[in-house]
Amino acid sequence: MAASAAPDDTSSSASAVSIRDLEFGYAPGQVVLAIPKWHIATGARVLLCGPSGCGKSTLLNLLGGILVPRCGEVLIESISLGRLGSHQRDRFRAQHIGIVFQQLNLVPYLSVLDNLRLAIHFGRRKHPPTHQRLVQILAQLHLDAALFQERASQLSVGQQQRVAIARALVNKPELLIVDEPTSALDSDSRDAFMKLLLDCVAATRSTLLLVSHDRSLSKHFTETVDLRDLNRIGGTGDAA
Amino acid sequence: MLLELAGKSLWNRRGTVMLCVLSIGISLFVLLGIEHLRHQTKANFTRSVSGADLIVGARGGELNLLLYSIFRIGDASNNISWSSYQTLASDPAVAWSIPLTLGDSHRGYRVLGTDASYFKHYRYGQQQALELAAGNIFEQPLEVVLGHEVARKLDYHRGSRIIIAHGTGSTSFSNHDQHPFTVTGILTPTGTPVDQTLHVSLESLERIHQGWPGSATSSRLQPESITAFIVGLESRMQTFRFQRQVNTYPEEALMAVLPGVALTQLWRVVGVAEQSLLMISSLVLLAAMLGMTTMMLASMRERRSEIAVLRAMGASPAFIFFGVQIEAVIITALGVLLGSGLLLAAVAVGGDILLEQFGLYVGTVELTGRGSLIVVAAFLVAAVCALAPGIGAYRISLQSRLTGNA
């Protein structure tokens, strides 16, 4: 099973994300998502928008390997997630995909550094990032050294979001998925946050997929995609 | 990492976790304590009667005879006349005999009247004879040989003067003040009731009781009667013949018991209480474990988002499951530590009280087979109890989505 997860050598070798004939539904007979074809080029910065209920979260879970498509394939860095065992998928996610949620991104009772160390633990790199590197990442995100030993729950929402980016990028993932990161922030903080995020992504050379219903963010991205244009089921998904 | 995470997660909920540890610790303390007492009493009792073939006393309960003659628990219902003792002890089947007279005490410790044969023939543990740590046995009247603990606890040395009280309470009002005893010897520790006994000669007891209402008034120092005597036979083959001879002794209603048989009887009596105590304390432990399960199940609700974060980081559902299991194991381990600590402290502090009040000797805590079995069982029960929250966490982690706003 592990051997079958070899790189797919057809057309998608230069894609960070590649979707083919994807179909997914939670209940039998129901189809929430049906995406015939979608590619994200390596290094691209993509804004995925669409109203709530159109299947954005479902797509993220499919890309993160939490959900498995009913038919079709999801390839991340040419690896087909569906062909990996569940344990391998968890490990693949730890190593290759960074994920930042809207909020509650950290283990609340661990310190800032411990949250990063936990992510490194799951990443299981042969050469894990040094402490120096962690400090560097956190500094880049304008997090004061005084906060490093602070429990995550003690931080402000904005600080938590920045630590979450550090946590998501600490294993240098090829793909960074960010879900509605700015909805809890005011507009000033939002722009500052976006700038920091883009700087960090540039530093790690990760491909960025950001999900938001806020189209005003599109100026920061190389590409803006409306999920309703991708999803053939658009209408029925919206009904929920 | 799993261990560290579990530890920090528990620390985060240290209030409720501490209550869990407390309840598990206390129930384990009770369980281990009962087991310790059981083990200790059995070992002590068995240790105390080695080498004696028969114990002879006034007719009554076999168990009672064993308890008062060897363990200094309770009192004799009747005495044996000196002449009967002389007759029976001179039987050719008898290799040696030790006369025992009880009834007096000193600050809660029993005084035993006997003679030199006690130090020569009495055996404890693995057929060990009594040895003197200091001094020598009594030779003159009004000399006393102390058990090791009596000397240690009351800080007596050779030459110390002791007043013996009539009766066995620790606060007797009728003291034999006119007849102070002198300590001539102190025995080495034996881990048996001998350690808690003051040994005097039969003649001494006779002397201090002279003129005492209801006691002998003869001027001779020949005892009128004794409480019981221990018999060693020439050959084990003669045990039942001699026992029958004692039991059918025409002059007096006497009885001879085999210590082993009486002990078995004792275990039967004690066993029922022991089993029910063990069962009750096991149920208490189970209740504490279920309390832990409840606490962990309740915490699952608030841990949904934490599980989602861990999943996003790449933790497998198995990692989440084992995290919960390890939390249960840590709580139990802390409970075991607390329980054992409480037991050690209780034995150190309460051992003396038990000894003084009940004549119950509780030795140092050692890890017995059943004690460690209880600990292992506690861990197993904890692991089983943690299955419910563990499986709960596993299912949450399977259902958890990358949304973060759980």
Chai-1 contact restraints between the chains, C-beta under 6 A:
chainA,res_idxA,chainB,res_idxB,connection_type,confidence,min_distance_angstrom,max_distance_angstrom,comment,restraint_id
A,S57,B,T403,contact,1.0,0.0,6.0,A-B,restraint_1
A,L60,B,L402,contact,1.0,0.0,6.0,A-B,restraint_2
A,N61,B,R401,contact,1.0,0.0,6.0,A-B,restraint_3
A,N61,B,L402,contact,1.0,0.0,6.0,A-B,restraint_4
A,G64,B,L402,contact,1.0,0.0,6.0,A-B,restraint_5
A,I66,B,L402,contact,1.0,0.0,6.0,A-B,restraint_6
A,H87,B,S316,contact,1.0,0.0,6.0,A-B,restraint_7
A,D90,B,G314,contact,1.0,0.0,6.0,A-B,restraint_8
A,D90,B,S316,contact,1.0,0.0,6.0,A-B,restraint_9
A,R93,B,G314,contact,1.0,0.0,6.0,A-B,restraint_10
A,A94,B,G314,contact,1.0,0.0,6.0,A-B,restraint_11
A,I99,B,A312,contact,1.0,0.0,6.0,A-B,restraint_12
A,I99,B,L402,contact,1.0,0.0,6.0,A-B,restraint_13
A,F101,B,G404,contact,1.0,0.0,6.0,A-B,restraint_14
A,Q102,B,G404,contact,1.0,0.0,6.0,A-B,restraint_15
A,Q102,B,N405,contact,1.0,0.0,6.0,A-B,restraint_16
A,Q103,B,G404,contact,1.0,0.0,6.0,A-B,restraint_17
A,L104,B,S305,contact,1.0,0.0,6.0,A-B,restraint_18
A,L104,B,G404,contact,1.0,0.0,6.0,A-B,restraint_19
A,V107,B,E306,contact,1.0,0.0,6.0,A-B,restraint_20
A,V107,B,V309,contact,1.0,0.0,6.0,A-B,restraint_21
A,Y109,B,K8,contact,1.0,0.0,6.0,A-B,restraint_22
A,Y109,B,N12,contact,1.0,0.0,6.0,A-B,restraint_23
A,L110,B,K8,contact,1.0,0.0,6.0,A-B,restraint_24
A,A119,B,M313,contact,1.0,0.0,6.0,A-B,restraint_25
A,H121,B,M1,contact,1.0,0.0,6.0,A-B,restraint_26
A,F122,B,M313,contact,1.0,0.0,6.0,A-B,restraint_27
A,F122,B,G314,contact,1.0,0.0,6.0,A-B,restraint_28
